[in-house]
Amino acid sequence: MSVEIKLPFQLGPNGMIATVSQDAVVTDQHVQSLISTVAGERVMLPTYGLNLAGLVFGNNDPVLVDVIQNDVTDAFAQWEPNITLLSVNPSQTTDAQSGLAAVDVEYSVSNLNAVGTATNAIFRQATMSIGGTVANL
């Protein structure tokens, strides 16, 4: 079990930096961080992240769907090897006029929990705004 800083950054009730140690919450934070970070945004890790924000105004054509699926799959393989992607689907509700694009991500955690059973699959939908902010996860 790892202990990480809670996202978004905040102080706990004791005035100390808030942390999380639940495996499911830590994994959710890793997924949100990877999806919401634009490649090149982190100076020390320039290849960390995705360019989903650059695809907000793209059409829902099969080529763009393949690009998004491949980009997300490659990023998770490189940066989150303990997370197994079960499916990555750009949502058909992508709305270029409002500047929102959605990507449905279903995943499971590869390692075993304390009971010795695999962690259940989790479904998340990341909705990107024009500026690349994850509006919903």
C-alpha positions as CSV (number, residue, x, y, z in Angstrom):
1,M,0.0,0.0,0.0
2,S,1.4,3.4,-1.0
3,V,0.7,6.8,0.5
4,E,0.4,9.7,-2.0
5,I,-0.5,13.3,-1.9
6,K,-4.3,13.8,-2.4
7,L,-5.3,15.4,-5.7
8,P,-6.2,18.1,-6.0
9,F,-3.6,19.4,-3.5
10,Q,-5.2,20.4,-0.2
11,L,-4.6,20.5,3.5
12,G,-6.1,17.9,5.8
13,P,-8.1,18.6,8.9
14,N,-4.9,18.6,11.0
15,G,-3.3,21.3,8.8
16,M,-0.9,18.9,7.2
17,I,-0.8,18.0,3.5
18,A,-3.7,15.6,2.8
19,T,-2.7,12.1,1.7
20,V,-4.5,9.0,0.4
21,S,-3.5,5.4,0.9
22,Q,-6.5,3.5,-0.5
23,D,-5.4,1.6,-3.6
24,A,-8.5,2.5,-5.6
25,V,-8.1,6.2,-4.9
26,V,-4.4,6.2,-5.7
27,T,-5.1,4.4,-9.0
28,D,-7.9,6.9,-9.8
29,Q,-5.5,9.7,-9.2
30,H,-2.9,8.1,-11.5
31,V,-5.5,7.7,-14.3
32,Q,-6.7,11.3,-13.9
33,S,-3.2,12.7,-13.8
34,L,-2.2,10.8,-17.0
35,I,-5.3,11.8,-18.9
36,S,-5.3,15.4,-17.8
37,T,-1.6,16.1,-18.4
38,V,-0.7,17.4,-21.9
39,A,2.4,15.8,-23.3
40,G,5.3,18.3,-22.9
41,E,3.6,20.0,-19.9
42,R,6.0,18.4,-17.3
43,V,9.5,19.8,-17.8
44,M,11.2,16.8,-16.2
45,L,9.0,14.2,-17.9
46,P,8.3,15.8,-21.3
47,T,6.7,12.6,-22.8
48,Y,4.3,12.1,-19.8
49,G,0.7,12.7,-20.7
50,L,-1.6,12.8,-23.8
51,N,-2.6,15.3,-26.4
52,L,-6.3,14.8,-26.0
53,A,-6.9,18.6,-25.8
54,G,-5.5,19.0,-29.3
55,L,-8.2,16.6,-30.6
56,V,-11.2,18.4,-29.0
57,F,-12.3,19.8,-32.4
58,G,-11.6,16.7,-34.4
59,N,-14.3,14.9,-36.2
60,N,-15.7,11.5,-35.0
61,D,-14.1,9.7,-37.9
62,P,-12.5,6.2,-37.6
63,V,-9.0,7.5,-38.0
64,L,-9.4,10.0,-35.1
65,V,-10.9,7.2,-32.9
66,D,-7.9,5.0,-33.7
67,V,-5.5,7.8,-32.9
68,I,-7.1,8.5,-29.5
69,Q,-7.3,4.8,-28.6
70,N,-3.6,4.2,-29.6
71,D,-2.4,7.4,-27.8
72,V,-4.2,6.4,-24.6
73,T,-3.1,2.8,-24.8
74,D,0.5,3.7,-25.4
75,A,0.6,6.2,-22.6
76,F,-0.8,3.8,-20.1
77,A,1.6,1.1,-21.2
78,Q,4.5,3.4,-20.7
79,W,3.5,5.3,-17.6
80,E,1.1,3.0,-15.7
81,P,2.1,-0.6,-16.4
82,N,0.0,-1.9,-13.4
83,I,-3.2,-0.5,-14.9
84,T,-4.7,-2.7,-17.6
85,L,-6.9,-0.9,-20.0
86,L,-10.0,-3.0,-20.9
87,S,-11.4,-0.5,-23.3
88,V,-10.8,3.1,-24.6
89,N,-13.6,4.7,-26.5
90,P,-13.9,8.3,-27.6
91,S,-17.5,9.1,-26.8
92,Q,-19.9,9.8,-29.6
93,T,-21.1,12.9,-27.6
94,T,-18.0,14.8,-28.5
95,D,-19.3,18.4,-28.9
96,A,-16.9,20.7,-30.8
97,Q,-19.3,23.7,-30.4
98,S,-19.1,23.7,-26.6
99,G,-15.4,22.6,-26.7
100,L,-15.9,19.3,-24.9
101,A,-14.7,15.9,-25.9
102,A,-15.2,12.7,-23.9
103,V,-13.2,9.5,-23.7
104,D,-14.5,6.5,-21.9
105,V,-11.8,4.5,-20.2
106,E,-12.4,1.2,-18.5
107,Y,-9.5,-0.4,-16.6
108,S,-8.4,-2.8,-13.9
109,V,-5.4,-2.9,-11.7
110,S,-3.0,-5.7,-12.5
111,N,-1.6,-6.3,-9.1
112,L,-3.5,-8.3,-6.4
113,N,-5.2,-6.8,-3.4
114,A,-4.6,-8.1,0.2
115,V,-7.3,-10.8,-0.1
116,G,-5.5,-12.2,-3.2
117,T,-8.1,-11.4,-5.8
118,A,-7.8,-9.1,-8.7
119,T,-9.1,-5.6,-8.3
120,N,-12.5,-5.1,-10.0
121,A,-12.7,-3.2,-13.3
122,I,-13.4,0.5,-13.0
123,F,-15.1,2.7,-15.6
124,R,-14.2,6.3,-15.9
125,Q,-15.2,8.9,-18.5
126,A,-12.8,11.8,-19.0
127,T,-14.3,14.9,-20.4
128,M,-11.8,17.4,-21.8
129,S,-12.5,21.1,-22.0
130,I,-11.0,23.4,-24.7
131,G,-8.0,24.3,-22.5
132,G,-7.2,20.6,-21.8
133,T,-8.7,20.6,-18.3
134,V,-10.3,17.3,-17.3
135,A,-13.8,18.5,-16.6
136,N,-15.1,15.2,-15.4
137,L,-13.4,11.9,-14.4
